[in-house]
Amino acid sequence: MFSQEIHSTYKYKKVKDKVKVSTNLKWDFYELDSLVLFKNKTFYHKKVYHFHEFKYSESKGDWKISNDTLYLNVSEKKFDDKWENVQDVETLTLKKKKLIPIKGRYYDRRKKLKLES
């Protein structure tokens, strides 16, 4: 195991919704989207959502910032507990202390990752 210096960490918080099923109320949960940017210009991104189905994704690669836009150049993604080489770019806008998704898979513009202090 090795350590790296962290540049910044962004997280999306847990959300709890009420869902009315016939005459009963049900709670539906979805949560966790975390992004860690390291000082050596690499990143680690983990996403887990639950909207009546489970989605899970881990990715890592290089990042750069240009004109208030964060570009994540994904080089590896985890599928079935195995890391596979991929070439993908995820784009996010920097607004104050939030990241707003522009382009990428499984993104919803209403989800804003917030900078942790």
The first five atom37 places (N, CA, C, CB, O) and aatype in JSON, in Angstrom:
{
  "aatype": [12, 13, 15, 5, 6, 9, 8, 15, 16, 18, 11, 18, 11, 11, 19, 11, 3, 11, 19, 11, 19, 15, 16, 2, 10, 11, 17, 3, 13, 18, 6, 10, 3, 15, 10, 19, 10, 13, 11, 2, 11, 16, 13, 18, 8, 11, 11, 19, 18, 8, 13, 8, 6, 13, 11, 18, 15, 6, 15, 11, 7, 3, 17, 11, 9, 15, 2, 3, 16, 10, 18, 10, 2, 19, 15, 6, 11, 11, 13, 3, 3, 11, 17, 6, 2, 19, 5, 3, 19, 6, 16, 10, 16, 10, 11, 11, 11, 11, 10, 9, 14, 9, 11, 7, 1, 18, 18, 3, 1, 1, 11, 11, 10, 11, 10, 6, 15],
  "atom_mask": [
    [1, 1, 1, 1, 1],
    [1, 1, 1, 1, 1],
    [1, 1, 1, 1, 1],
    [1, 1, 1, 1, 1],
    [1, 1, 1, 1, 1],
    [1, 1, 1, 1, 1],
    [1, 1, 1, 1, 1],
    [1, 1, 1, 1, 1],
    [1, 1, 1, 1, 1],
    [1, 1, 1, 1, 1],
    [1, 1, 1, 1, 1],
    [1, 1, 1, 1, 1],
    [1, 1, 1, 1, 1],
    [1, 1, 1, 1, 1],
    [1, 1, 1, 1, 1],
    [1, 1, 1, 1, 1],
    [1, 1, 1, 1, 1],
    [1, 1, 1, 1, 1],
    [1, 1, 1, 1, 1],
    [1, 1, 1, 1, 1],
    [1, 1, 1, 1, 1],
    [1, 1, 1, 1, 1],
    [1, 1, 1, 1, 1],
    [1, 1, 1, 1, 1],
    [1, 1, 1, 1, 1],
    [1, 1, 1, 1, 1],
    [1, 1, 1, 1, 1],
    [1, 1, 1, 1, 1],
    [1, 1, 1, 1, 1],
    [1, 1, 1, 1, 1],
    [1, 1, 1, 1, 1],
    [1, 1, 1, 1, 1],
    [1, 1, 1, 1, 1],
    [1, 1, 1, 1, 1],
    [1, 1, 1, 1, 1],
    [1, 1, 1, 1, 1],
    [1, 1, 1, 1, 1],
    [1, 1, 1, 1, 1],
    [1, 1, 1, 1, 1],
    [1, 1, 1, 1, 1],
    [1, 1, 1, 1, 1],
    [1, 1, 1, 1, 1],
    [1, 1, 1, 1, 1],
    [1, 1, 1, 1, 1],
    [1, 1, 1, 1, 1],
    [1, 1, 1, 1, 1],
    [1, 1, 1, 1, 1],
    [1, 1, 1, 1, 1],
    [1, 1, 1, 1, 1],
    [1, 1, 1, 1, 1],
    [1, 1, 1, 1, 1],
    [1, 1, 1, 1, 1],
    [1, 1, 1, 1, 1],
    [1, 1, 1, 1, 1],
    [1, 1, 1, 1, 1],
    [1, 1, 1, 1, 1],
    [1, 1, 1, 1, 1],
    [1, 1, 1, 1, 1],
    [1, 1, 1, 1, 1],
    [1, 1, 1, 1, 1],
    [1, 1, 1, 0, 1],
    [1, 1, 1, 1, 1],
    [1, 1, 1, 1, 1],
    [1, 1, 1, 1, 1],
    [1, 1, 1, 1, 1],
    [1, 1, 1, 1, 1],
    [1, 1, 1, 1, 1],
    [1, 1, 1, 1, 1],
    [1, 1, 1, 1, 1],
    [1, 1, 1, 1, 1],
    [1, 1, 1, 1, 1],
    [1, 1, 1, 1, 1],
    [1, 1, 1, 1, 1],
    [1, 1, 1, 1, 1],
    [1, 1, 1, 1, 1],
    [1, 1, 1, 1, 1],
    [1, 1, 1, 1, 1],
    [1, 1, 1, 1, 1],
    [1, 1, 1, 1, 1],
    [1, 1, 1, 1, 1],
    [1, 1, 1, 1, 1],
    [1, 1, 1, 1, 1],
    [1, 1, 1, 1, 1],
    [1, 1, 1, 1, 1],
    [1, 1, 1, 1, 1],
    [1, 1, 1, 1, 1],
    [1, 1, 1, 1, 1],
    [1, 1, 1, 1, 1],
    [1, 1, 1, 1, 1],
    [1, 1, 1, 1, 1],
    [1, 1, 1, 1, 1],
    [1, 1, 1, 1, 1],
    [1, 1, 1, 1, 1],
    [1, 1, 1, 1, 1],
    [1, 1, 1, 1, 1],
    [1, 1, 1, 1, 1],
    [1, 1, 1, 1, 1],
    [1, 1, 1, 1, 1],
    [1, 1, 1, 1, 1],
    [1, 1, 1, 1, 1],
    [1, 1, 1, 1, 1],
    [1, 1, 1, 1, 1],
    [1, 1, 1, 1, 1],
    [1, 1, 1, 0, 1],
    [1, 1, 1, 1, 1],
    [1, 1, 1, 1, 1],
    [1, 1, 1, 1, 1],
    [1, 1, 1, 1, 1],
    [1, 1, 1, 1, 1],
    [1, 1, 1, 1, 1],
    [1, 1, 1, 1, 1],
    [1, 1, 1, 1, 1],
    [1, 1, 1, 1, 1],
    [1, 1, 1, 1, 1],
    [1, 1, 1, 1, 1],
    [1, 1, 1, 1, 1],
    [1, 1, 1, 1, 1]
  ],
  "atom_positions": [
    [[0.84, -1.18, 0.0], [0.0, 0.0, 0.0], [0.89, 1.25, 0.0], [-0.96, -0.01, 1.22], [1.94, 1.26, 0.65]],
    [[0.48, 2.26, -0.71], [1.23, 3.5, -0.76], [0.28, 4.66, -0.53], [1.98, 3.64, -2.1], [-0.93, 4.53, -0.71]],
    [[0.84, 5.78, -0.15], [-0.02, 6.95, 0.1], [0.29, 8.04, -0.93], [0.19, 7.49, 1.54], [1.41, 8.14, -1.44]],
    [[-0.71, 8.84, -1.21], [-0.57, 9.96, -2.12], [-1.14, 11.2, -1.44], [-1.28, 9.68, -3.49], [-2.05, 11.1, -0.61]],
    [[-0.61, 12.34, -1.79], [-1.15, 13.58, -1.23], [-2.43, 13.94, -1.96], [-0.11, 14.73, -1.32], [-2.48, 13.92, -3.19]],
    [[-3.45, 14.28, -1.2], [-4.77, 14.59, -1.76], [-4.87, 16.08, -2.08], [-5.9, 14.17, -0.78], [-4.58, 16.92, -1.23]],
    [[-5.27, 16.39, -3.29], [-5.5, 17.77, -3.71], [-6.87, 18.23, -3.22], [-5.4, 17.9, -5.26], [-6.98, 19.29, -2.6]],
    [[-7.93, 17.43, -3.5], [-9.28, 17.74, -3.01], [-10.17, 16.51, -3.09], [-9.91, 18.9, -3.83], [-9.91, 15.58, -3.85]],
    [[-11.22, 16.53, -2.28], [-12.18, 15.44, -2.22], [-13.58, 16.01, -2.36], [-12.05, 14.64, -0.89], [-13.94, 16.98, -1.7]],
    [[-14.37, 15.4, -3.23], [-15.75, 15.82, -3.45], [-16.67, 14.64, -3.14], [-15.97, 16.32, -4.91], [-16.36, 13.5, -3.46]],
    [[-17.81, 14.94, -2.51], [-18.78, 13.89, -2.2], [-20.19, 14.38, -2.44], [-18.63, 13.43, -0.75], [-20.51, 15.56, -2.26]],
    [[-21.02, 13.45, -2.85], [-22.45, 13.71, -2.98], [-23.11, 12.99, -1.82], [-23.02, 13.23, -4.37], [-22.8, 11.82, -1.57]],
    [[-24.0, 13.64, -1.12], [-24.54, 13.07, 0.11], [-25.71, 12.12, -0.14], [-24.97, 14.16, 1.03], [-26.27, 12.06, -1.24]],
    [[-26.04, 11.39, 0.89], [-27.14, 10.44, 0.89], [-28.47, 11.18, 0.83], [-27.07, 9.54, 2.13], [-28.67, 12.2, 1.49]],
    [[-29.38, 10.66, 0.02], [-30.69, 11.28, -0.13], [-31.76, 10.24, 0.2], [-30.89, 11.84, -1.57], [-31.65, 9.07, -0.18]],
    [[-32.78, 10.69, 0.9], [-33.87, 9.81, 1.3], [-35.17, 10.4, 0.75], [-33.94, 9.65, 2.85], [-35.48, 11.56, 1.02]],
    [[-35.92, 9.62, -0.01], [-37.17, 10.09, -0.61], [-38.36, 9.27, -0.12], [-37.09, 10.01, -2.14], [-38.25, 8.08, 0.18]],
    [[-39.51, 9.96, -0.03], [-40.76, 9.27, 0.27], [-41.39, 8.84, -1.05], [-41.74, 10.17, 1.09], [-41.47, 9.63, -1.99]],
    [[-41.84, 7.6, -1.1], [-42.51, 7.08, -2.28], [-43.85, 6.52, -1.82], [-41.65, 5.99, -3.02], [-43.91, 5.71, -0.9]],
    [[-44.91, 6.95, -2.47], [-46.23, 6.46, -2.1], [-46.57, 5.26, -2.97], [-47.3, 7.58, -2.23], [-46.7, 5.38, -4.19]],
    [[-46.72, 4.11, -2.33], [-47.1, 2.88, -3.01], [-48.5, 2.54, -2.54], [-46.08, 1.7, -2.73], [-48.7, 2.22, -1.36]],
    [[-49.47, 2.6, -3.45], [-50.91, 2.47, -3.15], [-51.26, 3.38, -1.98], [-51.3, 0.98, -2.82], [-51.28, 4.6, -2.15]],
    [[-51.53, 2.85, -0.81], [-51.9, 3.7, 0.33], [-50.78, 3.81, 1.37], [-53.15, 3.16, 0.99], [-50.94, 4.51, 2.37]],
    [[-49.68, 3.14, 1.14], [-48.56, 3.16, 2.1], [-47.43, 4.06, 1.62], [-48.03, 1.73, 2.32], [-47.22, 4.26, 0.42]],
    [[-46.7, 4.61, 2.59], [-45.5, 5.38, 2.28], [-44.27, 4.48, 2.41], [-45.38, 6.62, 3.2], [-44.17, 3.68, 3.34]],
    [[-43.37, 4.63, 1.48], [-42.15, 3.83, 1.49], [-40.97, 4.78, 1.35], [-42.16, 2.75, 0.35], [-41.06, 5.78, 0.64]],
    [[-39.87, 4.49, 2.02], [-38.65, 5.29, 1.9], [-37.74, 4.66, 0.87], [-37.92, 5.43, 3.26], [-37.5, 3.45, 0.89]],
    [[-37.25, 5.48, -0.03], [-36.33, 5.01, -1.06], [-35.02, 5.76, -0.88], [-36.93, 5.23, -2.5], [-35.02, 6.99, -0.75]],
    [[-33.9, 5.06, -0.86], [-32.6, 5.66, -0.63], [-31.71, 5.56, -1.85], [-31.92, 5.0, 0.56], [-31.74, 4.55, -2.56]],
    [[-30.94, 6.58, -2.1], [-29.85, 6.5, -3.06], [-28.71, 7.33, -2.51], [-30.28, 6.99, -4.48], [-28.93, 8.34, -1.83]],
    [[-27.5, 6.91, -2.8], [-26.38, 7.55, -2.12], [-25.04, 7.32, -2.8], [-26.31, 7.08, -0.72], [-24.92, 6.5, -3.71]],
    [[-24.07, 8.06, -2.35], [-22.64, 7.94, -2.58], [-22.17, 8.2, -3.99], [-22.22, 6.63, -2.19], [-22.45, 7.44, -4.92]],
    [[-21.47, 9.23, -4.12], [-20.68, 9.54, -5.31], [-19.48, 10.29, -4.77], [-21.5, 10.39, -6.4], [-19.63, 11.42, -4.29]],
    [[-18.31, 9.7, -4.83], [-17.13, 10.36, -4.28], [-16.03, 10.43, -5.32], [-16.63, 9.62, -3.02], [-15.83, 9.5, -6.11]],
    [[-15.33, 11.53, -5.3], [-14.24, 11.78, -6.24], [-13.06, 12.34, -5.47], [-14.68, 12.76, -7.38], [-13.19, 13.33, -4.75]],
    [[-11.89, 11.69, -5.61], [-10.68, 12.15, -4.94], [-9.68, 12.54, -6.02], [-10.09, 11.05, -4.0], [-9.33, 11.74, -6.88]],
    [[-9.23, 13.79, -5.95], [-8.2, 14.29, -6.88], [-6.88, 14.33, -6.12], [-8.57, 15.7, -7.46], [-6.79, 14.96, -5.06]],
    [[-5.87, 13.67, -6.65], [-4.56, 13.63, -6.01], [-3.65, 14.69, -6.62], [-3.92, 12.24, -6.15], [-3.85, 15.13, -7.75]],
    [[-2.64, 15.11, -5.86], [-1.73, 16.17, -6.31], [-0.88, 15.76, -7.5], [-0.83, 16.59, -5.16], [-0.37, 16.62, -8.22]],
    [[-0.71, 14.47, -7.73], [0.08, 14.01, -8.87], [-0.77, 13.91, -10.14], [0.72, 12.66, -8.56], [-0.4, 13.22, -11.09]],
    [[-1.93, 14.61, -10.15], [-2.85, 14.71, -11.3], [-3.53, 13.39, -11.66], [-2.09, 15.21, -12.5], [-3.91, 13.18, -12.81]],
    [[-3.7, 12.49, -10.68], [-4.5, 11.29, -10.88], [-5.76, 11.42, -10.03], [-3.7, 9.99, -10.52], [-5.83, 12.27, -9.14]],
    [[-6.76, 10.57, -10.3], [-8.01, 10.62, -9.53], [-8.54, 9.21, -9.3], [-9.06, 11.47, -10.26], [-8.15, 8.25, -9.96]],
    [[-9.44, 9.11, -8.33], [-10.18, 7.88, -8.05], [-11.64, 8.29, -7.87], [-9.62, 7.12, -6.76], [-11.94, 9.16, -7.05]],
    [[-12.55, 7.68, -8.62], [-13.97, 8.05, -8.6], [-14.8, 6.8, -8.35], [-14.39, 8.74, -9.93], [-14.66, 5.8, -9.06]],
    [[-15.67, 6.86, -7.34], [-16.53, 5.73, -6.99], [-17.97, 6.21, -6.97], [-16.13, 5.12, -5.62], [-18.29, 7.22, -6.34]],
    [[-18.85, 5.47, -7.67], [-20.26, 5.84, -7.74], [-21.12, 4.62, -7.38], [-20.62, 6.38, -9.15], [-20.89, 3.52, -7.88]],
    [[-22.1, 4.84, -6.52], [-23.09, 3.81, -6.2], [-24.43, 4.51, -6.1], [-22.73, 3.05, -4.86], [-24.59, 5.41, -5.28]],
    [[-25.4, 4.12, -6.92], [-26.72, 4.73, -6.89], [-27.77, 3.65, -6.74], [-26.99, 5.56, -8.16], [-27.53, 2.5, -7.07]],
    [[-28.92, 4.02, -6.23], [-30.03, 3.09, -6.13], [-31.32, 3.81, -6.52], [-30.14, 2.49, -4.68], [-31.88, 4.57, -5.72]],
    [[-31.78, 3.58, -7.72], [-33.05, 4.1, -8.21], [-33.85, 2.91, -8.69], [-32.86, 5.17, -9.37], [-34.05, 2.73, -9.89]],
    [[-34.29, 2.1, -7.78], [-34.98, 0.85, -8.07], [-34.08, -0.15, -8.79], [-36.23, 1.12, -8.89], [-34.54, -1.21, -9.21]],
    [[-32.84, 0.18, -8.94], [-31.85, -0.77, -9.42], [-30.48, -0.3, -8.94], [-31.88, -0.9, -10.98], [-30.28, 0.88, -8.68]],
    [[-29.57, -1.21, -8.83], [-28.26, -0.94, -8.26], [-27.26, -0.67, -9.38], [-27.78, -2.11, -7.39], [-27.2, -1.43, -10.35]],
    [[-26.49, 0.39, -9.25], [-25.42, 0.7, -10.18], [-24.16, 0.92, -9.37], [-25.76, 1.95, -11.07], [-24.19, 1.55, -8.31]],
    [[-23.07, 0.43, -9.86], [-21.81, 0.56, -9.16], [-20.71, 0.79, -10.18], [-21.52, -0.7, -8.3], [-20.67, 0.14, -11.22]],
    [[-19.82, 1.71, -9.89], [-18.74, 2.0, -10.82], [-17.54, 2.54, -10.07], [-19.2, 3.01, -11.89], [-17.69, 3.34, -9.14]],
    [[-16.37, 2.1, -10.45], [-15.11, 2.65, -9.95], [-14.26, 2.99, -11.15], [-14.38, 1.65, -9.0], [-14.2, 2.22, -12.11]],
    [[-13.6, 4.12, -11.11], [-12.73, 4.49, -12.22], [-11.54, 5.27, -11.7], [-13.5, 5.31, -13.26], [-11.58, 5.88, -10.64]],
    [[-10.46, 5.24, -12.49], [-9.27, 6.01, -12.15], [-8.57, 6.44, -13.42], [-8.31, 5.19, -11.24], [-8.75, 5.84, -14.49]],
    [[-7.77, 7.48, -13.29], [-7.07, 8.02, -14.45], [-6.44, 9.36, -14.1], [0.0, 0.0, 0.0], [-6.06, 9.59, -12.96]],
    [[-6.32, 10.24, -15.1], [-5.71, 11.55, -14.94], [-6.76, 12.65, -15.0], [-4.63, 11.78, -16.01], [-7.82, 12.46, -15.6]],
    [[-6.46, 13.81, -14.38], [-7.38, 14.94, -14.42], [-6.64, 16.21, -14.8], [-8.09, 15.11, -13.07], [-5.43, 16.33, -14.6]],
    [[-7.42, 17.16, -15.34], [-6.89, 18.5, -15.59], [-8.04, 19.5, -15.5], [-6.19, 18.58, -16.99], [-9.2, 19.16, -15.74]],
    [[-7.7, 20.73, -15.15], [-8.7, 21.81, -15.04], [-8.36, 22.86, -16.09], [-8.72, 22.43, -13.6], [-7.22, 23.3, -16.21]],
    [[-9.4, 23.27, -16.84], [-9.24, 24.29, -17.86], [-10.53, 25.11, -17.94], [-8.89, 23.66, -19.24], [-11.6, 24.55, -18.17]],
    [[-10.43, 26.43, -17.75], [-11.59, 27.34, -17.83], [-12.75, 26.88, -16.95], [-12.06, 27.45, -19.27], [-13.88, 26.75, -17.43]],
    [[-12.5, 26.65, -15.68], [-13.52, 26.21, -14.71], [-14.2, 24.9, -15.11], [-14.57, 27.29, -14.55], [-15.34, 24.66, -14.71]],
    [[-13.52, 24.07, -15.87], [-14.05, 22.76, -16.25], [-13.03, 21.71, -15.85], [-14.37, 22.69, -17.78], [-11.84, 21.83, -16.15]],
    [[-13.52, 20.66, -15.18], [-12.67, 19.55, -14.76], [-12.84, 18.42, -15.77], [-13.02, 19.07, -13.31], [-13.95, 17.96, -16.01]],
    [[-11.74, 17.97, -16.34], [-11.75, 16.86, -17.29], [-11.13, 15.65, -16.62], [-10.98, 17.23, -18.61], [-9.98, 15.7, -16.17]],
    [[-11.89, 14.57, -16.55], [-11.4, 13.31, -16.01], [-11.13, 12.37, -17.18], [-12.41, 12.68, -15.0], [-12.06, 11.9, -17.83]],
    [[-9.86, 12.1, -17.45], [-9.47, 11.17, -18.51], [-9.39, 9.78, -17.89], [-8.1, 11.58, -19.17], [-8.39, 9.41, -17.29]],
    [[-10.46, 9.01, -18.06], [-10.57, 7.69, -17.45], [-9.7, 6.71, -18.23], [-12.05, 7.21, -17.41], [-9.85, 6.56, -19.44]],
    [[-8.79, 6.05, -17.51], [-7.94, 5.05, -18.16], [-8.28, 3.63, -17.73], [-6.48, 5.34, -17.87], [-8.01, 2.68, -18.46]],
    [[-8.87, 3.48, -16.54], [-9.25, 2.15, -16.05], [-10.6, 2.21, -15.34], [-8.17, 1.58, -15.11], [-10.88, 3.16, -14.61]],
    [[-11.42, 1.19, -15.57], [-12.68, 1.03, -14.85], [-12.75, -0.37, -14.29], [-13.9, 1.32, -15.77], [-12.17, -1.31, -14.84]],
    [[-13.46, -0.51, -13.18], [-13.56, -1.81, -12.53], [-14.86, -2.48, -12.95], [-13.49, -1.66, -11.0], [-15.94, -1.93, -12.74]],
    [[-14.76, -3.66, -13.53], [-15.91, -4.47, -13.93], [-15.74, -5.85, -13.31], [-16.04, -4.56, -15.49], [-14.72, -6.5, -13.51]],
    [[-16.73, -6.29, -12.56], [-16.69, -7.63, -11.94], [-15.39, -7.89, -11.19], [-16.88, -8.7, -13.01], [-14.76, -8.93, -11.37]],
    [[-14.99, -6.94, -10.36], [-13.78, -7.04, -9.53], [-12.48, -7.12, -10.33], [-13.88, -8.23, -8.64], [-11.46, -7.54, -9.79]],
    [[-12.5, -6.72, -11.6], [-11.29, -6.69, -12.41], [-11.16, -5.32, -13.05], [-11.32, -7.81, -13.5], [-12.12, -4.78, -13.58]],
    [[-9.96, -4.76, -12.99], [-9.7, -3.47, -13.63], [-9.44, -3.7, -15.1], [-8.49, -2.74, -12.96], [-8.63, -4.56, -15.47]],
    [[-10.13, -2.94, -15.96], [-9.97, -3.05, -17.4], [-9.6, -1.69, -17.98], [-11.26, -3.59, -18.06], [-10.06, -0.66, -17.51]],
    [[-8.76, -1.72, -19.01], [-8.36, -0.47, -19.67], [-9.48, 0.05, -20.55], [-7.08, -0.7, -20.52], [-10.06, -0.69, -21.35]],
    [[-9.8, 1.33, -20.39], [-10.81, 2.0, -21.21], [-10.3, 3.39, -21.55], [-12.2, 2.07, -20.46], [-9.37, 3.89, -20.91]],
    [[-10.88, 4.0, -22.55], [-10.56, 5.39, -22.89], [-11.87, 6.16, -22.89], [-9.83, 5.49, -24.28], [-12.7, 5.99, -23.79]],
    [[-12.05, 7.02, -21.89], [-13.29, 7.77, -21.74], [-12.95, 9.11, -21.09], [-14.34, 6.99, -20.89], [-11.96, 9.22, -20.36]],
    [[-13.76, 10.12, -21.36], [-13.57, 11.43, -20.74], [-14.88, 11.84, -20.07], [-13.12, 12.51, -21.79], [-15.93, 11.83, -20.7]],
    [[-14.79, 12.19, -18.8], [-15.94, 12.71, -18.06], [-15.67, 14.18, -17.8], [-16.19, 11.92, -16.72], [-14.56, 14.56, -17.44]],
    [[-16.69, 15.02, -17.99], [-16.53, 16.46, -17.89], [-17.45, 17.02, -16.81], [-16.8, 17.15, -19.24], [-18.63, 16.69, -16.77]],
    [[-16.89, 17.86, -15.93], [-17.66, 18.48, -14.86], [-17.32, 19.97, -14.79], [-17.37, 17.79, -13.5], [-16.18, 20.37, -15.06]],
    [[-18.3, 20.79, -14.44], [-18.1, 22.23, -14.29], [-17.81, 22.55, -12.83], [-19.32, 23.02, -14.78], [-18.47, 22.02, -11.94]],
    [[-16.84, 23.4, -12.59], [-16.53, 23.86, -11.23], [-17.3, 25.14, -10.95], [-15.0, 24.09, -11.05], [-17.12, 26.14, -11.64]],
    [[-18.17, 25.11, -9.94], [-18.91, 26.3, -9.51], [-18.74, 26.44, -8.01], [-20.42, 26.21, -9.9], [-19.31, 25.66, -7.24]],
    [[-17.98, 27.43, -7.6], [-17.64, 27.65, -6.2], [-17.05, 26.38, -5.61], [-18.89, 28.1, -5.4], [-15.93, 26.01, -5.97]],
    [[-17.77, 25.71, -4.71], [-17.26, 24.5, -4.09], [-18.03, 23.26, -4.57], [-17.33, 24.6, -2.58], [-18.09, 22.26, -3.86]],
    [[-18.61, 23.34, -5.77], [-19.4, 22.22, -6.29], [-18.92, 21.81, -7.67], [-20.88, 22.6, -6.34], [-18.4, 22.63, -8.43]],
    [[-19.11, 20.54, -7.97], [-18.85, 20.0, -9.3], [-20.19, 19.62, -9.91], [-17.87, 18.78, -9.26], [-20.95, 18.86, -9.31]],
    [[-20.49, 20.12, -11.09], [-21.75, 19.82, -11.76], [-21.44, 19.02, -13.02], [-22.54, 21.13, -12.1], [-20.71, 19.49, -13.89]],
    [[-21.98, 17.81, -13.13], [-21.69, 16.97, -14.3], [-22.19, 17.59, -15.6], [-22.32, 15.6, -14.12], [-23.29, 18.13, -15.66]],
    [[-21.35, 17.51, -16.64], [-21.73, 17.97, -17.97], [-21.89, 16.77, -18.89], [-20.67, 18.96, -18.53], [-22.91, 16.62, -19.56]],
    [[-20.86, 15.92, -18.91], [-20.86, 14.79, -19.83], [-20.24, 13.59, -19.15], [-20.09, 15.14, -21.12], [-19.23, 13.7, -18.46]],
    [[-20.86, 12.44, -19.34], [-20.37, 11.19, -18.77], [-21.53, 10.24, -18.57], [0.0, 0.0, 0.0], [-22.69, 10.62, -18.68]],
    [[-21.2, 9.02, -18.26], [-22.25, 8.02, -18.07], [-22.81, 8.08, -16.65], [-21.71, 6.62, -18.36], [-22.1, 8.44, -15.71]],
    [[-24.06, 7.73, -16.51], [-24.77, 7.66, -15.21], [-24.81, 8.99, -14.49], [-24.11, 6.63, -14.33], [-24.9, 9.02, -13.26]],
    [[-24.74, 10.09, -15.22], [-24.76, 11.4, -14.57], [-26.14, 12.03, -14.65], [-23.73, 12.32, -15.2], [-26.86, 11.89, -15.64]],
    [[-26.48, 12.72, -13.6], [-27.71, 13.49, -13.52], [-27.27, 14.9, -13.11], [-28.76, 12.86, -12.49], [-26.6, 15.06, -12.09]],
    [[-27.63, 15.93, -13.89], [-27.17, 17.29, -13.61], [-27.66, 17.81, -12.26], [-27.63, 18.21, -14.7], [-27.08, 18.77, -11.73]],
    [[-28.7, 17.21, -11.69], [-29.18, 17.67, -10.38], [-28.24, 17.25, -9.27], [-30.58, 17.14, -10.1], [-28.27, 17.83, -8.18]],
    [[-27.4, 16.26, -9.51], [-26.46, 15.79, -8.5], [-25.2, 16.62, -8.57], [-26.13, 14.29, -8.69], [-24.51, 16.63, -9.59]],
    [[-24.9, 17.33, -7.51], [-23.73, 18.16, -7.45], [-22.79, 17.62, -6.38], [-24.1, 19.63, -7.17], [-23.2, 17.48, -5.22]],
    [[-21.56, 17.32, -6.74], [-20.58, 16.86, -5.77], [-20.05, 18.08, -5.03], [-19.43, 16.06, -6.44], [-19.69, 19.07, -5.66]],
    [[-20.01, 18.01, -3.71], [-19.59, 19.15, -2.9], [-18.21, 18.91, -2.33], [-20.6, 19.41, -1.77], [-17.88, 17.79, -1.92]],
    [[-17.41, 19.96, -2.3], [-16.05, 19.89, -1.77], [-16.1, 19.67, -0.28], [-15.26, 21.17, -2.1], [-16.81, 20.37, 0.44]],
    [[-15.33, 18.68, 0.18], [-15.23, 18.42, 1.61], [-14.12, 19.28, 2.18], [-14.97, 16.93, 1.9], [-13.09, 19.47, 1.54]],
    [[-14.33, 19.79, 3.38], [-13.27, 20.62, 3.99], [-12.48, 19.84, 4.99], [-13.86, 21.84, 4.66], [-11.55, 20.38, 5.6]]
  ]
}
